[in-house]
Amino acid sequence: MDSLLNSVDSQLVLLIAAIAVVVLVSQLFFRILSVGLVPLIGLVVIFVALQYLFGITPKQVWFEVSHLPQMAMKFFNSLA
């Protein structure tokens, strides 16, 4: 068994392991990017459409989103 371990170049094993790690990490990165990229593109399309079609700025949208809980509470209180 020692002769088998001695005959294998440790630098070659290290190089193969490094290539395998790079391939696996890059696959993980691209999967995360592809999952997160679709909603991001959707948000950009929505903001651009609101900006150019209706003249609503992203700042106005963010203001409405940040006040959404208060508006929901007012709505539900008015129903009761």
C-alpha positions as CSV (number, residue, x, y, z in Angstrom):
1,M,0.0,0.0,0.0
2,D,2.9,2.3,0.7
3,S,4.3,1.8,-2.8
4,L,0.9,2.9,-4.2
5,L,0.9,6.1,-2.1
6,N,4.5,6.9,-2.9
7,S,4.0,6.4,-6.6
8,V,1.2,9.0,-6.8
9,D,2.4,12.6,-7.1
10,S,0.9,14.7,-4.3
11,Q,1.0,17.8,-6.4
12,L,-1.2,16.1,-9.1
13,V,-3.7,15.0,-6.4
14,L,-3.8,18.5,-5.0
15,L,-4.3,20.0,-8.5
16,I,-7.2,17.6,-9.2
17,A,-8.8,18.3,-5.9
18,A,-8.5,22.1,-6.4
19,I,-10.1,21.7,-9.9
20,A,-13.0,19.7,-8.4
21,V,-13.6,22.3,-5.7
22,V,-13.6,25.1,-8.2
23,V,-16.1,23.3,-10.4
24,L,-18.4,22.6,-7.5
25,V,-18.2,26.1,-6.1
26,S,-18.9,27.6,-9.5
27,Q,-21.9,25.4,-10.0
28,L,-23.3,26.4,-6.6
29,F,-22.6,30.1,-7.4
30,F,-24.4,29.9,-10.8
31,R,-27.4,28.1,-9.2
32,I,-27.7,30.7,-6.5
33,L,-27.3,33.5,-9.1
34,S,-29.9,32.0,-11.5
35,V,-32.5,31.6,-8.7
36,G,-31.9,35.2,-7.4
37,L,-31.6,36.7,-10.8
38,V,-35.2,36.0,-12.0
39,P,-37.0,38.0,-9.2
40,L,-34.4,40.8,-9.6
41,I,-35.1,41.1,-13.3
42,G,-38.8,41.1,-12.5
43,L,-38.4,43.9,-10.0
44,V,-36.4,46.0,-12.5
45,V,-39.0,45.5,-15.2
46,I,-41.8,46.6,-12.8
47,F,-39.8,49.7,-11.6
48,V,-39.0,50.7,-15.2
49,A,-42.6,50.2,-16.3
50,L,-43.9,52.3,-13.4
51,Q,-41.3,55.0,-14.1
52,Y,-41.9,55.3,-17.9
53,L,-45.6,54.4,-18.2
54,F,-47.0,56.2,-15.1
55,G,-44.3,58.5,-13.9
56,I,-44.0,56.8,-10.5
57,T,-40.5,56.9,-9.1
58,P,-38.9,54.0,-7.2
59,K,-38.8,56.3,-4.2
60,Q,-42.6,56.6,-4.3
61,V,-42.9,52.9,-4.5
62,W,-40.6,52.3,-1.6
63,F,-42.6,54.8,0.5
64,E,-45.8,53.0,-0.2
65,V,-44.2,49.6,0.5
66,S,-42.8,50.8,3.8
67,H,-46.2,52.2,4.9
68,L,-48.1,49.1,3.8
69,P,-48.6,47.7,7.3
70,Q,-50.2,50.9,8.5
71,M,-52.4,51.0,5.5
72,A,-53.4,47.4,6.1
73,M,-54.3,48.1,9.7
74,K,-56.4,51.1,8.7
75,F,-58.2,49.0,6.2
76,F,-59.0,46.1,8.6
77,N,-60.0,48.6,11.3
78,S,-62.4,50.2,8.9
79,L,-64.0,46.8,8.2
80,A,-64.6,46.1,11.9
